[in-house]
């Protein structure tokens, strides 16, 4: 019989649990056992690493060090950092993930240095807290500790969550054991500082944008088994929204700030994983379905002007100049990966693939300027603006630094004696369970051929499971083992299983030919085109724009609105109905993605959206009927 416990929270509400933590169906291969090989993802990761190394940790820590009563070692950066954005938590997470993903000692030293500094700050203040600014330390949190709550749109907990997550990642992903001690002291401080809040204050506080402290507290409980951290995770529940989604009321999210809600549901799913209580998982699944089915645009992003929309307004909102926020996709990818490992379904991997190739990969700017996109407009003929290096520091710069360090975590998973290949990205994976190394090479998406080279010390029996996605042309599936043809057999879970005793030097090759498809918006007024999972776009030049228009600093109006909208008559549309638009598209040359398409403005080209940087683009095309 499962043992249960009851946790009594602030005020009169409590939650009772009588379940055991679930056993994951599949387990992702850790990022430190995966290395990217040449291709667009390695290129993006390299640009991210270069940017991270250009930053001075002492400047990122300046506000936190001053709040600890110590003399800063460098001045604050500009942009949002001037107002205590506390991006150092994101930076610590990014460094931990990048260190694991690359083995780069330079970035590992930064993990260790930042953790050392935070330990010093805790020692200096003596209360276990870590504060992004003097105002947080001496005003907001001081009042909170006395049971006084001051409300605003975004509360200091938002920054606190990033600091908590940074320490967790430094410990569990970056291998820094001191981070565990710093994190536990900080988490215990969180419990103390909130101990005088009543039920109404908790409800009012969690109604604001606070990030998702519940995520990290659930993680801490899962590792330490300490009930006090689970109690904290539950206290940080946004009850009205949680209750509505647990009941399946998808419309409850309409009009709400998207990135206030998404990370909280990451935390609810983690609470399920720590407890086994189905209500948390049920709410997370219902929320995911609502966002994907009603809110998500062609490249995998969601929300317009940072808010979830009513489905009836989808096409109207699509033409706004302010598109989906990158932080939303960052957090939704985290939730999707958790759901996939707990109860695998093809739709989860389909989303991960679409979001990585079509949103995350496009969100880092081209060299040499680089930068990270806050918004990715869906408006036809619009453009992205990327951050300037040292005076922006938006939230999407923080999540952006993490995004390109996390690629390897999505590629492979294990299930007993199966190694599952989730995505087709050039990489090497080390499967410790079987002492196997596999090298995946491919020119995907330019071609559908993927090769797997096996390295083993001794003949080893296992199943190599290759995902067979819905975009593949099933009539042309083919595979070879050591140059001998074999017949693919797609299982009920959407994977092609190759079970055998593998020898060193074996080569398995599979062809998953991408199909050209078109998708229409809910009202049928616009279509988008895909080559397999790759969103296609027309590059539209730089009319009306100057080089400076593609970058922005920390001034909010410049972030939100690329002001130079292109007139509708200059945007290509299609003289066709949504069901026959493919007849307007010609053939792409072999081994590249470049489709000619007939539009009302003449012949244009469809190319991968992720290849378009500093110019206007269209990913949606109006149709005439």
C-alpha positions in Angstrom: 0.0 0.0 0.0 1.3 3.5 -0.8 2.1 5.6 2.1 0.5 9.0 2.2 1.0 12.3 4.0 -0.9 15.6 4.5 0.8 18.9 4.2 -0.9 21.8 6.0 -0.2 25.2 4.2 -0.8 28.8 5.1 -4.3 29.6 6.2 -7.0 27.0 5.8 -6.1 25.1 2.7 -4.3 21.8 2.6 -3.4 19.0 0.1 -3.4 15.3 0.9 -1.3 12.8 -1.0 -1.5 9.1 -1.0 0.5 8.3 -4.1 4.0 7.3 -5.1 6.2 9.2 -7.6 5.6 7.8 -11.1 8.3 5.8 -12.9 9.2 7.6 -16.2 8.4 5.5 -19.2 11.5 6.9 -21.1 14.5 8.8 -19.7 16.3 11.4 -21.7 20.0 10.8 -22.3 21.8 13.5 -20.2 23.2 16.4 -22.2 26.7 15.7 -21.1 26.5 12.4 -23.0 25.6 14.1 -26.3 27.8 16.2 -28.5 26.5 18.2 -31.5 28.3 17.8 -34.8 28.5 20.2 -37.7 25.2 21.8 -38.7 23.0 24.7 -37.9 22.4 23.7 -34.3 26.2 23.5 -33.5 26.6 26.8 -35.2 23.9 28.4 -33.1 25.4 26.8 -30.0 28.8 28.2 -30.9 27.4 31.8 -31.3 25.7 31.4 -27.9 28.9 30.2 -26.3 30.9 33.1 -27.7 28.4 35.6 -26.4 28.3 34.0 -22.9 32.1 34.2 -22.8 32.0 37.9 -23.7 30.1 38.7 -20.5 31.8 39.6 -17.3 30.4 37.6 -14.3 31.3 40.3 -11.9 29.1 42.8 -13.7 26.2 40.3 -13.7 26.7 39.8 -10.0 27.1 43.5 -9.2 23.6 44.1 -7.8 23.6 40.9 -5.8 27.0 41.6 -4.3 26.0 45.1 -3.3 22.8 43.8 -1.7 25.0 41.5 0.4 26.9 44.5 1.8 30.0 43.8 -0.3 31.8 46.1 -2.7 30.9 45.3 -6.3 33.8 44.1 -8.5 32.3 45.7 -11.6 29.5 48.1 -12.6 26.0 46.8 -13.5 25.3 46.3 -17.2 22.7 48.5 -18.9 19.2 47.7 -20.1 17.0 45.7 -17.8 20.0 45.0 -15.5 19.9 48.6 -14.3 16.5 47.8 -12.8 17.5 44.6 -11.1 16.6 42.1 -13.7 18.9 39.6 -12.0 19.8 37.8 -15.2 22.7 36.1 -13.5 20.4 33.2 -12.5 19.7 32.5 -16.2 23.4 32.9 -16.9 24.3 30.4 -14.3 21.8 27.9 -15.8 23.2 28.6 -19.3 26.8 28.1 -18.1 25.9 24.8 -16.4 24.1 23.5 -19.5 26.8 24.8 -21.9 29.5 23.2 -19.8 27.8 19.9 -19.8 26.9 20.2 -23.5 30.4 21.1 -24.7 32.9 20.2 -22.0 34.3 23.7 -22.3 36.4 24.3 -19.2 36.2 28.1 -19.6 32.4 28.0 -19.1 32.7 25.5 -16.3 35.0 27.9 -14.4 32.3 30.5 -14.6 29.8 28.1 -12.9 32.2 27.5 -10.1 33.0 31.2 -9.7 29.4 32.3 -9.6 28.5 29.7 -7.0 31.5 30.7 -4.9 30.4 34.3 -5.0 26.8 33.4 -4.0 28.1 31.4 -1.1 30.1 34.5 0.0 27.0 36.7 -0.2 25.0 34.3 2.0 27.7 34.3 4.5 27.9 38.1 4.5 24.2 38.6 5.0 23.8 35.7 7.3 20.1 35.0 6.5 20.5 32.6 3.5 18.8 35.0 1.1 20.2 36.1 -2.3 18.9 39.5 -3.5 19.2 41.0 -7.0 19.2 44.6 -5.6 19.3 46.6 -2.4 15.6 47.4 -2.8 14.8 43.7 -2.7 16.9 43.1 0.4 16.0 46.1 2.4 12.4 46.8 1.3 10.4 44.2 -0.5 11.6 41.1 1.1 12.0 42.8 4.5 8.4 43.7 4.4 7.4 40.3 3.2 9.2 38.7 6.2 7.0 40.9 8.5 3.8 39.6 6.7 3.4 42.7 4.5 2.9 42.1 0.8 3.5 44.8 -1.8 2.1 44.0 -5.3 3.1 44.9 -8.8 2.8 43.2 -12.2 6.1 41.4 -11.8 7.3 40.4 -8.3 10.9 39.8 -7.1 10.0 36.1 -7.0 10.4 36.1 -10.8 14.1 36.8 -10.3 14.3 34.6 -7.3 13.1 31.6 -9.4 15.9 32.2 -11.9 18.4 32.2 -9.1 17.0 29.1 -7.6 17.0 27.4 -11.0 20.5 28.5 -11.7 21.8 26.9 -8.5 19.8 23.7 -9.2 21.3 23.5 -12.7 24.8 24.3 -11.4 24.4 21.3 -9.0 22.5 18.7 -11.0 23.7 19.5 -14.5 27.0 21.4 -13.9 28.2 19.0 -11.2 29.0 21.7 -8.6 28.3 20.2 -5.2 28.6 23.6 -3.3 25.6 24.8 -5.3 23.5 22.2 -3.4 24.4 23.8 -0.1 23.8 27.3 -1.4 20.4 26.2 -2.9 19.2 24.6 0.3 20.1 27.6 2.4 18.3 29.8 -0.2 15.2 27.5 -0.3 15.1 27.4 3.5 15.2 31.2 3.5 12.2 31.2 1.1 10.2 29.2 3.6 11.1 31.6 6.4 10.5 34.8 4.6 7.0 33.6 3.6 6.0 32.1 6.9 3.8 35.0 8.0 1.7 35.2 4.9 -2.0 34.3 5.2 -4.1 32.5 2.6 -5.3 35.7 0.9 -1.7 37.1 0.6 -0.6 33.8 -1.0 -3.4 34.0 -3.5 -2.7 37.7 -4.3 1.1 37.1 -4.6 0.8 34.0 -6.9 -1.7 35.9 -9.1 1.3 38.0 -10.4 4.2 37.1 -12.6 6.5 35.3 -10.3 8.2 32.8 -12.6 7.8 29.3 -11.1 9.5 28.8 -7.8 7.3 25.7 -7.4 9.4 24.0 -10.1 12.6 24.2 -8.2 11.0 23.3 -4.8 9.5 20.2 -6.4 12.9 19.3 -7.8 14.5 19.8 -4.4 11.8 17.5 -2.8 12.4 14.9 -5.5 16.1 14.7 -4.7 16.2 15.3 -0.9 12.7 13.8 0.0 12.3 16.7 2.5 8.5 17.5 2.9 9.1 21.2 3.5 10.1 21.7 -0.1 7.0 20.0 -1.4 5.0 22.3 0.9 6.7 25.3 -0.6 6.0 24.0 -4.1 2.3 23.7 -3.3 2.1 27.2 -1.7 3.3 28.7 -5.0 0.3 27.2 -6.8 -1.9 29.7 -8.7 -5.1 28.1 -7.5 -7.8 29.6 -9.8 -5.9 28.8 -13.0 -4.7 25.5 -11.8 -8.3 24.5 -10.7 -9.7 25.6 -14.0 -7.2 23.6 -16.1 -7.5 20.6 -13.9 -11.2 20.6 -14.8 -10.3 21.0 -18.5 -11.6 24.6 -18.9 -9.3 25.5 -21.8 -10.8 29.0 -22.3 -9.6 30.0 -18.8 -6.2 31.0 -20.2 -7.6 33.5 -22.8 -6.3 37.0 -22.2 -3.8 35.9 -19.6 -0.2 36.8 -19.7 1.3 33.7 -21.4 4.7 33.5 -19.6 3.1 34.0 -16.3 1.2 30.8 -16.8 3.5 28.5 -18.8 6.3 28.2 -16.2 3.8 27.5 -13.4 2.6 24.4 -15.3 6.1 23.3 -15.7 6.2 23.4 -11.9 2.8 21.5 -11.6 4.2 18.7 -13.8 7.3 18.5 -11.6 5.1 18.3 -8.6 3.3 15.3 -10.2 6.7 13.7 -10.8 7.6 14.2 -7.2 4.4 12.9 -5.7 2.4 10.8 -8.2 -0.7 12.8 -7.5 -2.6 12.8 -10.9 -4.3 16.2 -10.5 -1.0 18.0 -11.2 -0.4 16.0 -14.3 -4.0 16.3 -15.5 -3.8 20.1 -15.2 -0.5 20.2 -17.1 -1.7 18.0 -19.9 -4.9 20.0 -20.3 -2.9 23.2 -20.3 -0.5 21.9 -22.9 -3.3 20.8 -25.2 -5.0 24.2 -24.9 -1.8 26.1 -25.8 -0.8 23.8 -28.7 -4.3 23.4 -30.2 -5.6 27.0 -29.7 -2.7 29.3 -29.3 0.3 28.1 -31.3 1.5 29.6 -34.5 3.3 27.9 -37.4 6.8 28.1 -35.9 5.8 26.8 -32.5 5.5 30.1 -30.6 2.4 31.3 -28.9 0.7 34.5 -27.7 0.5 38.0 -29.2 1.4 41.1 -27.2 2.5 38.4 -24.6 -1.2 37.4 -24.0 -3.0 34.2 -24.8 -5.7 34.9 -27.5 -9.3 33.8 -28.0 -9.2 31.3 -30.9 -11.8 33.4 -32.8 -9.2 36.2 -32.9 -6.3 34.0 -34.2 -6.2 35.5 -37.8 -6.7 39.1 -36.6 -3.9 38.8 -34.1 -1.6 37.2 -36.6 -1.2 40.5 -38.4 0.0 42.4 -35.2 3.7 43.5 -35.3 4.4 42.0 -31.9 4.6 38.2 -32.2 5.2 35.3 -29.9 7.8 35.7 -27.1 10.8 33.4 -27.0 10.5 32.8 -23.3 7.1 31.1 -23.9 8.6 28.5 -26.2 11.6 28.0 -23.9 9.2 27.1 -21.0 6.8 25.1 -23.2 9.7 23.0 -24.4 10.6 22.2 -20.8 7.0 21.1 -20.1 6.8 19.1 -23.3 10.0 17.2 -22.6 8.6 16.3 -19.1 5.3 15.1 -20.6 7.1 13.1 -23.2 9.2 11.2 -20.7 6.3 10.5 -18.4 3.8 9.4 -21.0 5.3 9.4 -24.5 3.2 10.5 -27.4 4.2 11.4 -30.9 2.6 14.9 -30.5 5.2 15.8 -27.9 8.2 15.1 -30.1 6.4 16.7 -33.1 6.2 19.9 -31.1 9.8 19.8 -29.8 11.0 19.3 -33.4 8.9 22.1 -34.8 9.8 24.6 -32.0 13.5 23.9 -32.1 13.9 24.1 -35.9 11.5 27.0 -36.5 11.6 29.2 -33.4 14.5 28.6 -31.1 17.0 28.2 -34.0 15.8 31.5 -35.5 15.9 33.3 -32.1 19.7 33.9 -32.1 20.9 36.5 -34.5 23.6 35.9 -37.1 27.2 36.7 -36.5 28.9 39.0 -35.8 26.2 41.0 -33.9 24.3 37.9 -32.6 21.8 38.8 -30.0 18.5 37.2 -29.1 15.0 37.9 -30.4 12.4 38.9 -27.8 9.4 38.5 -30.3 9.1 36.7 -33.6 6.4 38.5 -35.5 3.8 36.5 -37.5 2.8 39.5 -39.5 3.6 39.0 -43.2 6.4 41.2 -44.4 7.7 42.0 -40.8 11.0 41.4 -39.2 12.8 40.4 -35.9 14.8 42.6 -33.6 17.7 41.1 -31.7 19.2 42.3 -28.4 22.3 44.5 -28.3 25.1 42.7 -26.4 25.5 44.8 -23.2 22.5 47.1 -22.7 19.4 44.9 -23.4 19.3 41.9 -21.0 15.6 41.2 -21.6 14.1 38.1 -20.1 14.5 36.5 -23.6 18.2 37.1 -23.4 18.4 35.0 -20.3 16.3 32.2 -21.6 18.0 32.6 -25.0 21.4 31.9 -23.5 20.0 28.7 -22.1 18.1 27.6 -25.2 21.1 26.8 -27.4 22.9 25.0 -24.6 20.0 22.6 -24.2 19.7 21.2 -27.7 21.4 17.9 -26.8 18.8 17.1 -24.1 16.1 16.6 -26.6 17.8 14.2 -29.0 18.0 10.8 -27.4 16.2 8.8 -24.7 16.5 5.3 -23.2 13.8 2.7 -22.3 15.2 -0.5 -20.9 17.3 -1.9 -23.7 16.1 0.6 -26.3 17.9 3.7 -27.4 15.4 6.1 -28.9 16.4 8.6 -31.6 14.0 11.5 -31.2 15.4 14.1 -33.6 17.6 14.1 -36.7 20.4 16.5 -35.8 24.1 15.6 -36.4 25.5 14.4 -33.0 27.3 11.8 -31.0 25.7 10.0 -28.1 27.2 7.9 -25.3 24.8 5.4 -23.9 26.4 4.5 -20.6 23.8 1.8 -19.7 25.1 -0.4 -22.6 28.6 1.1 -23.1 27.6 2.1 -26.6 28.6 5.1 -28.6 26.6 6.1 -31.7 27.4 8.8 -34.3 24.4 10.3 -36.2 25.3 12.1 -39.4 22.9 13.7 -41.8 22.3 16.6 -44.1 18.7 16.8 -42.8 16.5 18.7 -43.6 18.1 19.0 -47.1 17.8 15.3 -47.4 16.1 12.5 -45.5 19.0 10.1 -45.2 20.3 9.6 -41.6 23.3 7.4 -40.9 24.1 5.8 -37.5 27.7 4.5 -36.9 28.0 2.1 -34.0 30.9 1.9 -31.6 31.1 -1.0 -29.1 33.9 -2.8 -27.3 32.1 -6.1 -27.6 29.1 -7.4 -29.5 26.1 -5.9 -27.7 22.4 -6.6 -28.0 20.0 -3.7 -27.9 17.2 -2.0 -29.9 17.9 1.1 -31.9 14.6 2.9 -32.2 14.2 5.6 -34.9 11.3 8.0 -34.7 9.2 7.8 -37.9 7.5 11.2 -37.9 4.2 12.1 -39.6 5.9 14.4 -42.1 7.9 11.5 -43.7 6.7 10.1 -47.0 5.8 6.6 -45.9 5.8 5.3 -49.5 9.5 6.0 -49.8 10.8 4.7 -46.4 13.9 2.7 -46.8 16.7 1.4 -44.6 20.0 -0.5 -44.8 22.2 -2.3 -42.4 25.8 -2.5 -43.5 24.7 -1.8 -47.1 22.0 -4.6 -47.0 18.4 -3.5 -47.5 15.8 -4.2 -44.8 12.1 -3.5 -44.6 11.1 -0.8 -42.1 8.3 -1.7 -39.7 6.8 1.3 -37.8 5.6 0.3 -34.4 2.5 1.5 -32.6 4.5 4.2 -30.8 5.7 5.7 -34.0 9.3 4.3 -33.9 11.1 1.9 -36.2 12.8 -0.7 -34.0 16.0 -2.4 -35.1 16.8 -5.2 -32.7 20.0 -7.1 -33.1 23.4 -7.8 -31.6 25.5 -4.9 -32.8 29.2 -5.1 -33.7 31.8 -2.4 -33.7 31.7 -0.5 -37.0 28.1 -1.4 -37.9 26.4 1.3 -40.0 22.6 1.7 -40.1 21.1 4.0 -42.6 17.5 5.1 -43.0 15.7 7.3 -45.5 12.8 9.4 -44.2 11.9 11.6 -47.2 10.3 14.9 -46.1 7.0 15.8 -47.8 5.9 19.3 -48.8 2.7 20.2 -47.0 0.6 23.3 -46.4 -1.3 24.2 -43.2 -4.1 26.7 -43.0 -5.1 28.9 -40.1 -8.3 28.2 -38.2 -10.4 30.5 -40.4 -8.7 29.4 -43.6 -7.5 33.0 -44.5 -3.8 32.2 -44.4 -1.6 29.2 -45.2 2.0 28.3 -44.2 4.3 25.8 -46.0 6.5 23.0 -44.6 9.2 20.9 -46.0 8.9 18.0 -43.5 8.9 19.8 -40.1 10.7 22.8 -41.5 8.7 26.0 -41.8 9.2 27.8 -45.1 9.3 31.5 -45.7 9.9 34.1 -48.3 12.8 36.5 -47.7 11.6 40.0 -48.5 14.6 42.3 -48.2 15.1 45.4 -46.1 12.7 47.9 -47.6 12.2 50.9 -45.2 14.8 49.6 -42.7 18.2 50.6 -41.6 20.8 48.3 -40.0 20.0 49.6 -36.6 16.4 48.6 -36.9 17.3 44.9 -36.5 18.7 45.4 -32.9 17.3 47.0 -29.8 18.4 47.8 -26.3 16.5 47.6 -23.0 13.9 50.3 -23.9 10.5 48.5 -23.9 8.9 50.3 -26.8 11.8 49.4 -29.1 11.5 45.7 -28.1 7.8 45.4 -28.5 7.2 47.1 -31.8 9.2 46.9 -35.0 7.7 50.2 -36.2 8.2 49.9 -39.9 5.3 47.8 -41.0 5.1 46.9 -44.7 2.0 47.9 -46.5 -0.4 44.9 -47.3 -0.1 45.4 -51.0 3.6 44.7 -50.8 3.0 41.3 -49.2 2.8 38.2 -51.4 -0.6 36.5 -51.4 -1.9 33.4 -53.2 -4.6 33.3 -55.9 -5.9 30.0 -54.7 -8.0 28.4 -52.0 -6.4 26.7 -48.9 -6.9 23.3 -50.4 -5.1 23.8 -53.7 -2.2 26.1 -52.7 0.4 23.3 -53.3 -0.4 23.6 -57.0 1.4 27.0 -57.0 4.6 25.5 -55.7 7.3 24.1 -58.0 10.0 21.5 -57.3 13.0 22.2 -55.1 16.5 21.4 -56.4 17.9 18.2 -55.1 19.6 18.3 -51.7 18.6 21.8 -50.9 15.3 23.5 -49.8 14.4 26.2 -52.3 10.9 26.0 -53.7 9.6 28.4 -56.4 6.1 29.7 -55.7 3.7 31.7 -57.8 2.2 34.7 -55.9 0.3 37.8 -56.7 3.6 39.6 -56.7 5.2 37.2 -59.2 7.5 34.3 -58.6 9.0 34.0 -55.1 11.1 31.4 -53.3 10.3 29.4 -50.2 13.3 28.7 -48.0 13.8 27.5 -44.4 12.6 30.2 -42.0 15.6 29.5 -39.8 18.0 30.7 -42.5 16.4 34.2 -42.6 18.0 36.7 -40.3 18.3 40.5 -40.8 15.5 41.1 -43.3 11.8 41.0 -43.7 10.0 37.7 -44.2 6.6 36.1 -44.6 5.7 32.7 -43.1 2.0 33.2 -43.6 0.4 33.8 -47.0 -3.1 35.2 -47.5 -5.3 33.1 -49.8 -7.9 34.5 -52.1 -10.7 31.9 -51.5 
